[in-house]
Every structure is written in C-alpha cells, then in structure tokens.
Amino acid sequence: MSDENTSGGARSFRLHNTTVPARPLEPALYLVATPIGNLGDITLRALETLAGADVLACEDTRVTRVLLDRYGIQNRPFAYHEHNADEAGPRLLQALEAGRSVALVSDAGTPLVSDPGYRLALQAIGAGYRVVPIPGASAPLAALVGSGLPNDAFFFAGFLPAKDKGRRDRLAELAVVPATLIFFESPHRIAATLAAAADVLGGERKAAVCRELTKTFEEFRRGTLTELAAFYDKVDNVKGEIVWLVGPPEETVAAEADVEAILSDLARSMPTAKAAAEAARITGLPRKDLYQRLLDIKERHG
C-alpha cells in the first residue's frame, strides 16, 4: 500500500517542545477516538497510535491533517469513507493480511459511532484480525454528563429520519424506552425535530440541546420539550453540531379498562394513528399495540 507511514524509523509525536518516540504497534485494526472540537482532548495513547501505525485511515484527510500537524505527526492519512469503502476497504484489509498495523479515525469522536467505520471493523473481525479500541472523546457521552438528565441508563439513537412521518414513527417506538435518549441532529432540522418530539413524547418531558461541545461557543440549553421547541422555533439560523437528549418517561401503569377508555375517548377526536400515539404517551404502552387495540375496538363497535 503506497499510503503507509512516511515517517520511516523516526515515528514520533510532539508535546509542546518535546518529541516523543512512538513504539511499534502490533498488527491490528486500531479504532482511535479523536477530539470532537478541542484538540487538547486527544489522549497520549491515541497520539502514539496515530504516529506509529503503518497505515492511517480517515474520513477526510484534510480534517485529520489538522490534528496531525498540531502534534507533529508525519504519518500520511489514507481516505476511507462511505463513498470509497468498496475500493479502500479491501486495501486496508490487505494491509492487515500483510501484517501491518492500521489505525482508523473518524473526523471527530469515536469511530463506528454514526460513521462508516463499522463496515471495516466488521470485515476485519470476520477475517479474524485483531480489533483494538483506543478510547477517548465521544459527543454522546459528553452531552449526557453535561445535560443534567439521568445517566444510570441511556440509549443512543443516532439521527432520526429526515421526513416528518418517519421521524414521528421512530420517536413513538422509542417513547417507552426506560432510559435517557441521545440523538444527533443537524442545525436546520432541530426546530422541527423538537416540535415532533414534544408532540409524540409529551411536552413536559425533560430534555437538553447541546451545541458545539468542547468548542469556543459550547452551549447547553435545558428545559422541557415544549420550552426547547418554542425557543428553537424562534431562532432563524442555528449553527454548529448538535446532540440533543430526552429524559426517561415517567412510570405509568394503566388498568386494562382505563386503556380502553382512553383509546375510545381519543378516537372520537383524532385519527386512529394519532390517537394511538397519544395513548402511548399517556399510558407508557407501545404505540403499535395500542394502534391494533384501537382497530379491534372500532371493529367491535362498528
């Protein structure tokens, strides 16, 4: 592979004015977490891995080059992303087969979390190669610990569907998960997403929007879904990378008779699907089950 480490025998990284040699790496696929904003959040083990790997693969060579230059790492990055995975993936696997060490980074944060690295890791595991995580920065965890929401149990759900119906259906599926929900979202969709969440999950549910984590304009905005939806509805130009979270639902136990009464009452004033979604929010029961029960009720009563 022509895009392997170009630093020869002097593989090293720089801390302030001190050059630190990087020890040789055993053959393996190393999944290296990189900073999500502040370049000072890199770990010493990550620097040594980036400097010492025979092959360094990344999503965008320009982004990774900024990090490498900051720490005086001469290794030349090799592009691996969703658009070239069919070509680049086999080359990286060939490097592993040849006994080389391969380090994989995403543009920011932990590889395999909402990025194409999962495919390569799965192929490497399937082929019997060693896969080594090098932990570090993670946007979902940074948002969770700063959100003020319960963190004893959490569920990372990535990005919601872009279209409103798909978004609402997915939120309805997650409505009763007994954990804090963590999502990524783009700035131009955050207002619509929060409005849908308030509608599907309930406006009083506690939430937080975390923007530009570890960067100069880092912001945590906390409140109910209704409050946050109202705030972002009035903001014309939201900027930056966003993680948003919703606290777990309150425990609700509804008797069978109560559930049927709730469904019947809601069905009088709204369509079946919306009635089922609202009943799910009220009772804490799965929306799909309630939708079927509502159809059964309508069939019984004509």
MODAZI-V620359 format. One record per residue. N is the residue number from 1. RES is the residue in three letters. PHI is phi in degrees with one decimal (NA if undefined). D_LAST is the distance of its C-alpha to the last C-alpha in whole Angstrom. Layout:
N & RES & PHI & D_LAST
N & RES & PHI & D_LAST
//
This chain:
1 & MET & NA & 70
2 & SER & -76.0 & 72
3 & ASP & -96.2 & 70
4 & GLU & -92.3 & 71
5 & ASN & -51.2 & 73
6 & THR & -100.0 & 76
7 & SER & -88.2 & 78
8 & GLY & 61.3 & 80
9 & GLY & -82.0 & 81
10 & ALA & -100.3 & 81
11 & ARG & -77.4 & 77
12 & SER & -160.0 & 77
13 & PHE & -136.4 & 75
14 & ARG & -118.4 & 76
15 & LEU & -116.7 & 76
16 & HIS & 56.8 & 77
17 & ASN & -107.3 & 81
18 & THR & -108.6 & 81
19 & THR & -91.3 & 80
20 & VAL & -113.8 & 78
21 & PRO & -69.6 & 79
22 & ALA & -98.6 & 75
23 & ARG & -70.9 & 76
24 & PRO & -61.4 & 75
25 & LEU & -101.3 & 71
26 & GLU & -70.8 & 70
27 & PRO & -59.0 & 68
28 & ALA & -179.5 & 65
29 & LEU & -96.4 & 62
30 & TYR & -100.5 & 62
31 & LEU & -99.0 & 59
32 & VAL & -104.0 & 60
33 & ALA & -75.3 & 59
34 & THR & -122.3 & 60
35 & PRO & -57.7 & 60
36 & ILE & -92.4 & 57
37 & GLY & -175.1 & 59
38 & ASN & -76.7 & 62
39 & LEU & -66.0 & 65
40 & GLY & -73.5 & 66
41 & ASP & -85.1 & 63
42 & ILE & -70.3 & 64
43 & THR & -96.5 & 66
44 & LEU & -62.5 & 69
45 & ARG & -65.7 & 68
46 & ALA & -65.1 & 66
47 & LEU & -60.5 & 69
48 & GLU & -64.7 & 71
49 & THR & -70.0 & 68
50 & LEU & -63.5 & 68
51 & ALA & -76.7 & 72
52 & GLY & -94.9 & 72
53 & ALA & -65.9 & 69
54 & ASP & -67.0 & 71
55 & VAL & -131.9 & 68
56 & LEU & -116.8 & 66
57 & ALA & -106.0 & 62
58 & CYS & -150.0 & 60
59 & GLU & -69.2 & 57
60 & ASP & -133.1 & 60
61 & THR & -61.8 & 64
62 & ARG & -68.5 & 64
63 & VAL & -67.0 & 62
64 & THR & -66.5 & 64
65 & ARG & -61.0 & 67
66 & VAL & -60.7 & 67
67 & LEU & -66.3 & 66
68 & LEU & -63.0 & 69
69 & ASP & -64.0 & 72
70 & ARG & -58.6 & 71
71 & TYR & -112.2 & 72
72 & GLY & 62.3 & 75
73 & ILE & -93.5 & 73
74 & GLN & -88.3 & 75
75 & ASN & -56.6 & 72
76 & ARG & -94.8 & 70
77 & PRO & -74.7 & 67
78 & PHE & -115.2 & 65
79 & ALA & -74.6 & 61
80 & TYR & -137.6 & 58
81 & HIS & -148.7 & 55
82 & GLU & -62.7 & 52
83 & HIS & -85.6 & 53
84 & ASN & -123.7 & 56
85 & ALA & -59.9 & 55
86 & ASP & -64.5 & 55
87 & GLU & -92.1 & 59
88 & ALA & -76.2 & 60
89 & GLY & -56.3 & 58
90 & PRO & -60.2 & 60
91 & ARG & -66.3 & 63
92 & LEU & -70.2 & 63
93 & LEU & -66.2 & 62
94 & GLN & -63.7 & 65
95 & ALA & -64.4 & 67
96 & LEU & -64.2 & 66
97 & GLU & -62.8 & 67
98 & ALA & -81.5 & 70
99 & GLY & 85.8 & 70
100 & ARG & -90.8 & 70
101 & SER & -95.3 & 68
102 & VAL & -122.3 & 65
103 & ALA & -105.0 & 64
104 & LEU & -119.4 & 60
105 & VAL & -127.8 & 59
106 & SER & -95.1 & 56
107 & ASP & -61.6 & 57
108 & ALA & -162.2 & 56
109 & GLY & 85.1 & 55
110 & THR & -95.6 & 54
111 & PRO & -57.4 & 54
112 & LEU & 83.4 & 51
113 & VAL & -91.4 & 49
114 & SER & 58.0 & 47
115 & ASP & -148.5 & 50
116 & PRO & -71.7 & 51
117 & GLY & -62.3 & 53
118 & TYR & -57.0 & 50
119 & ARG & -61.3 & 51
120 & LEU & -66.5 & 55
121 & ALA & -61.4 & 54
122 & LEU & -63.4 & 52
123 & GLN & -66.3 & 55
124 & ALA & -65.5 & 58
125 & ILE & -63.6 & 56
126 & GLY & -62.1 & 55
127 & ALA & -86.1 & 59
128 & GLY & 88.7 & 60
129 & TYR & -84.6 & 62
130 & ARG & -73.0 & 62
131 & VAL & -118.9 & 59
132 & VAL & -120.7 & 61
133 & PRO & -78.9 & 59
134 & ILE & -111.6 & 61
135 & PRO & -69.7 & 59
136 & GLY & 177.8 & 59
137 & ALA & -61.2 & 57
138 & SER & -149.9 & 53
139 & ALA & -61.2 & 51
140 & PRO & -58.8 & 48
141 & LEU & -72.9 & 50
142 & ALA & -61.5 & 53
143 & ALA & -65.5 & 50
144 & LEU & -61.4 & 48
145 & VAL & -71.9 & 51
146 & GLY & -97.2 & 52
147 & SER & -79.8 & 48
148 & GLY & 82.3 & 48
149 & LEU & -95.9 & 45
150 & PRO & -55.5 & 45
151 & ASN & -123.5 & 47
152 & ASP & -73.1 & 46
153 & ALA & -147.1 & 43
154 & PHE & -146.0 & 43
155 & PHE & -132.8 & 41
156 & PHE & -88.4 & 42
157 & ALA & -111.0 & 39
158 & GLY & 63.9 & 42
159 & PHE & -89.2 & 40
160 & LEU & -78.7 & 37
161 & PRO & -56.3 & 36
162 & ALA & -73.0 & 37
163 & LYS & -81.7 & 34
164 & ASP & -59.2 & 31
165 & LYS & -63.9 & 28
166 & GLY & -61.7 & 30
167 & ARG & -62.2 & 32
168 & ARG & -67.9 & 29
169 & ASP & -62.5 & 27
170 & ARG & -66.8 & 30
171 & LEU & -61.7 & 31
172 & ALA & -63.7 & 27
173 & GLU & -65.1 & 28
174 & LEU & -91.6 & 32
175 & ALA & -58.1 & 30
176 & VAL & -103.8 & 30
177 & VAL & -62.4 & 34
178 & PRO & -80.4 & 36
179 & ALA & -160.3 & 39
180 & THR & -70.0 & 40
181 & LEU & -92.0 & 39
182 & ILE & -122.7 & 42
183 & PHE & -130.5 & 41
184 & PHE & -98.0 & 44
185 & GLU & -154.7 & 43
186 & SER & -82.8 & 45
187 & PRO & -57.2 & 46
188 & HIS & -76.8 & 45
189 & ARG & -110.4 & 41
190 & ILE & -62.6 & 41
191 & ALA & -64.1 & 40
192 & ALA & -65.2 & 37
193 & THR & -66.4 & 36
194 & LEU & -65.6 & 37
195 & ALA & -63.3 & 35
196 & ALA & -65.0 & 32
197 & ALA & -64.1 & 33
198 & ALA & -62.1 & 33
199 & ASP & -70.3 & 29
200 & VAL & -83.0 & 28
201 & LEU & -90.2 & 30
202 & GLY & 108.6 & 31
203 & GLY & -65.3 & 33
204 & GLU & -86.9 & 35
205 & ARG & -69.8 & 36
206 & LYS & -69.5 & 40
207 & ALA & -152.3 & 41
208 & ALA & -152.1 & 44
209 & VAL & -116.0 & 45
210 & CYS & -115.1 & 49
211 & ARG & -122.2 & 51
212 & GLU & 55.4 & 54
213 & LEU & -57.2 & 54
214 & THR & 69.4 & 58
215 & LYS & -97.7 & 59
216 & THR & -58.0 & 61
217 & PHE & -104.1 & 58
218 & GLU & -55.1 & 56
219 & GLU & -144.6 & 53
220 & PHE & -115.4 & 51
221 & ARG & -118.6 & 48
222 & ARG & -117.7 & 46
223 & GLY & 163.4 & 43
224 & THR & -81.8 & 40
225 & LEU & -61.2 & 37
226 & THR & -62.6 & 37
227 & GLU & -64.6 & 41
228 & LEU & -68.9 & 41
229 & ALA & -62.1 & 39
230 & ALA & -66.1 & 40
231 & PHE & -63.7 & 44
232 & TYR & -73.6 & 44
233 & ASP & -66.1 & 42
234 & LYS & -97.9 & 45
235 & VAL & -94.5 & 47
236 & ASP & -76.5 & 48
237 & ASN & -135.5 & 50
238 & VAL & -72.6 & 49
239 & LYS & -125.5 & 52
240 & GLY & 93.8 & 52
241 & GLU & -82.9 & 50
242 & ILE & -126.7 & 48
243 & VAL & -118.8 & 46
244 & TRP & -127.4 & 43
245 & LEU & -135.0 & 42
246 & VAL & -129.7 & 39
247 & GLY & -66.5 & 39
248 & PRO & -66.8 & 37
249 & PRO & -70.0 & 34
250 & GLU & -72.0 & 34
251 & GLU & -68.6 & 33
252 & THR & -133.4 & 30
253 & VAL & -125.2 & 29
254 & ALA & -112.3 & 25
255 & ALA & -68.3 & 24
256 & GLU & -55.8 & 21
257 & ALA & -64.3 & 19
258 & ASP & -66.1 & 21
259 & VAL & -61.2 & 19
260 & GLU & -64.6 & 15
261 & ALA & -65.8 & 16
262 & ILE & -63.7 & 18
263 & LEU & -61.5 & 15
264 & SER & -63.4 & 13
265 & ASP & -66.3 & 15
266 & LEU & -66.9 & 16
267 & ALA & -65.7 & 13
268 & ARG & -72.5 & 13
269 & SER & -119.7 & 17
270 & MET & -151.0 & 17
271 & PRO & -60.3 & 16
272 & THR & -56.3 & 14
273 & ALA & -63.0 & 18
274 & LYS & -68.2 & 20
275 & ALA & -63.3 & 17
276 & ALA & -65.0 & 18
277 & ALA & -64.1 & 22
278 & GLU & -68.0 & 22
279 & ALA & -64.3 & 21
280 & ALA & -62.6 & 23
281 & ARG & -64.1 & 26
282 & ILE & -73.8 & 25
283 & THR & -93.9 & 25
284 & GLY & 81.0 & 27
285 & LEU & -93.1 & 25
286 & PRO & -61.3 & 24
287 & ARG & -61.4 & 22
288 & LYS & -62.0 & 21
289 & ASP & -65.2 & 20
290 & LEU & -67.4 & 18
291 & TYR & -61.9 & 16
292 & GLN & -66.2 & 15
293 & ARG & -64.7 & 14
294 & LEU & -67.5 & 12
295 & LEU & -62.9 & 10
296 & ASP & -64.4 & 10
297 & ILE & -61.9 & 8
298 & LYS & -64.1 & 6
299 & GLU & -69.1 & 5
300 & ARG & -65.5 & 6
301 & HIS & -98.2 & 4
302 & GLY & 68.7 & 0
//
